[in-house]
Each structure stands twice: as structure tokens, then as C-alpha cells.
Amino acid sequence: MPLPLLLFLLASAWLSFAVYKTSGTRLLLAFWVAILLGLALFHARFGFASGFRRFLLTGESRLMRAHFLLFALTALLFFPFLKEGEAFGQAVQGFLVPLGVALFLGAFLFGLGMQLGDGCASGTLYHTGSGDSRGVLVLLGFMAGSLLGVYHLPFWQGLPAWAPGSALTWFPSPYLGLALWLGLLGGLYLGVSLVEKRRRGEVEPLFRQEATHPLLGPWSLVGGAVVLALGSLLLLLLQGRPWGVTAAFALWGGKLAEALGVPVLDWALFNAPDFAEKLQDSVLRDPTSVTNFGLFLGAFLGAALGGALRFKDLRKIPWSTHLGVFLGGVLMGYGARLAGGCNIGAYLGGTASFSLHGPLWGVFALLGTALGLRLRPLCRLENELNARALVSQQGVPKSGL
């Protein structure tokens, strides 16, 4: 058996046992769902940062359209459970965030940060799991930015904002809300398609026949969207809330800061009973941490199966790139705390929860991406001028997420 697969089996078996003993069956199942999600993100090259970048640079919208397909599928799957507010005897709720300055600025900073960090929140775990050592620097930046965001959060939450709400409650019938919400996503899909048609003369098909393998990959974008939507539903049913990523980075940063003597328990968020308890408890009791570990291992497995596991030597990477990706992590960590989530928790989770903050997060993250594209060359990060150049090196995109 190849060494990477043996390492995956040992790590996943050990974590499975530890999670089961610490937190029980539900979180163990969520851990394995997250492994599937990591595998899907890797095999489908389902990008968020790269999708925004390609759209602004070249007008190519295939990944953006895949986002909207994923959101529509996930919203459809979430609908019956969010409508009732429970599933199989467990309370279920979506992610709803107030619309205000904190959301808009946070999403903008996150969009800027994911271009400097060369990936988003899930992308940081994906890149690191598949061998990109720069992900360690982004993770450190994520924790630092998250801590700073937690410290400043009371100020941002004190600014005026519209109360959160769901399209399922805005209209006389939740079915009308569902139909209009799917219409909004369809309009966004059509809108980015028209931009691509105008800029490139044709629209690259989203649905197309591609050579795929269920284990070795690659997977089609449509196949990846289906698996990600189903996995998101399973996490909703197991955890009672949508899939999230960045809250774990704040928790990890808080634990590290507390160990170094920083009085984080005096800060507003960490002073809350639930979070204060998490600081003192094992990370294996934290659902977001456990699913992040699963995501990392799923990407590692995908890279190992596809023969794409490559470890980068940090000593051969320019210092400006080190600084850039670390600052990118700081901006994403800070932005995620202000915006109530990242590309997964806010963009996917919010949109699938029928909350207007999800699509608006995407708009302001796209604006932040526009600034990030101008700054990437300063960090010696390439801006692809042709989408096809993304697969020119060893068949693997340089920036998958």
C-alpha cells in the first residue's frame, strides 16, 4: 500500500476513535461526511477564490455558475427542514446574519484576503491537505485575524444594521419564497453567463461530458456540486445547522492565545458561556473543528489517490509570498468574524438558508477580489490571463479554491 494512503488510514482511524469516544456517533458521522466534502472539493477543483478571479480577469463564469448550481441544489435540500425547523426530532436552523456595515466590510476584506492567501477558508484546508505548505502560514494568519475580529466584534455589532431574515418568512407562503429565491439564483446564473458571452464571445458549457473516475478523479463540476450539496444536507441534519469553517479558527486562536497568557476570556465572544466552555474543552467536542479535520484528510486522500500530492519547500518561496499569504489569512479571519462566516458559512450556508446576506456576501467579496487582483503581483502570485492556463502545470490548478 502506498505510504500516503497508509497515513490517511491511520490518521482517519485514530481520529474516528477519538471523536467517537469524546463526542459520540453524530460527530463521528459528521467527520466522515467532511472527508467526502474534502475529496469532492479536490477532485472537482471546485474553486471559490479562483472562480471569482477568473470571472473578473477573463469573464469566464463556469465556476461562478457552478456556485449558483450548488446553492440552488442545497437550498432545495434544506427547504423542507428549514420550513419545519426540525429534522428527526432535532431542532434545525439556518445561518441568518444582519445586513449592515459589518457584513459588507467583512465580505470585502475576505474577498481581498482570499486573493492574497491564494485560497478561501475551505481552500486553506484543501491546499494544506494536498501538500501546499503555504497553507500553514495562511492558517496562522487566519487565527490571528480571527482573534482580532473577536476583540473588535462588539464595536462592529453596535453599528446600525437590518435584522436578519429568511425568504421563507417574507411571503404568505414559504413555497413562494422558495420559488422566488430559486428565481434569484437563476437570474445570477444568467447574469454571469451574459457577461461571459459579451467578453469572450461564447459561454463555456457547465454541463459537459468529461473523463472522470469515482475514486481517482477528476470529477466534473456538476458532480462536485451534487456531492457538496448532499454533504451539506447531511451536516445540517447531523449538527442542526449548516456547514461552517472559520469559527474553528477563532477557537484555535483563542486556545493558543490563552495558553500564552492573553486574557481572551475577558473578550465579548469568548466570555459567552458556550464559547468559554469550548476554550476549556477538547477540540474534538467542537463540530466545526472536527469537520475541518475531516476536510483536510479528504483533500489529502484525493491528492494521494490522484497522484497529485506535492509538498512545497517553504524555503524556496519568496519572502513576499510568505508575507502575502499570511496577511491574506489575517484579512480572511478578521473579515469572517465581521461577516458572520466565510465562503462556506456565509456564501453557501447563508444562501442555502434563504438569507439575503449570502448573495450580498458574494457581491462584496467580488469587490474585494478586484482589489486583491491588483495586489497579488506584489506578493509574486500570478494572475491567470487564460483560464486554461490553470491546468497547464501537472494537470492541477495552482489555486483550486
C-alpha angles and dihedrals in degrees: 000000000000113000096241091055091047090051090050092051093048095046095044092046093049093046092045091055093044094047092047093049092045103038111008138234101319095058091043089056090047089053091057092044087055090052087056090049092052090049090050094049091051100042095043094042084225099185132193105169091036091045091056091044095050092048094053096040102043107004090245105149105178094111092043090053089049087056091055092046089052091049093049093048092047093047090052091051093045095046103085093046097044089046091056096034093225143065126199092343095313125110113248127194136170130228111273120176130181117254110238148101093303092057095045096045092042093052091046092052091046091052090050092045096050090057093050091042090048091231144035131252097286087035092060090058091041094051094045093046092051093051108272102138092194086077089076090062091047090051091052089050090048091055093047093048092045091053091050090048092051090050093051097037097100090059094051093043089053093063119097115276140161114256116258119257145166128239086228089071100038096078136048091260130033087219089062089050090051093050094048092045092053087047089055091052090046089052091052090049090052092044096056089043090057090050090053091047091052096046101037104025093238140042117242107231117250093200108057139138110265134174105252140165122204093224108019096039159175100179126198119255090244091051090048091050091052093050092045091050093049091046090050090053092050091051090049090053094044098043103027091236138062126278115283136177116177102058086074091058090056089049093048091047090048092052091049093047092048090051088054091052100259109147095231092153087074091062119097101246097039089046090062110104096240095049094040088056091050090053090059096040134075117278086232087074091056111089094205093052092048093049090047089056088050092049091052092050093045091056090046089052092048092050091047093049092046094047090240101116105130125165115209120218106234090204090067094053117093117254089237089061091049090052093044097052092045091051088046089057091049092052092047093048092049093042094049092054092051094044096044094244149358136256088304105036097035107021099038101020095042095046092046088050090058091245118145090221089074098064091036089053087057093051095052093041087055089054090051089049090057090059092042091057090060092050099044095082089057087062092044092249114143125236108214111229092189123042091215090062088071091077098039096098114069090324091282125112114243090225112027097173 
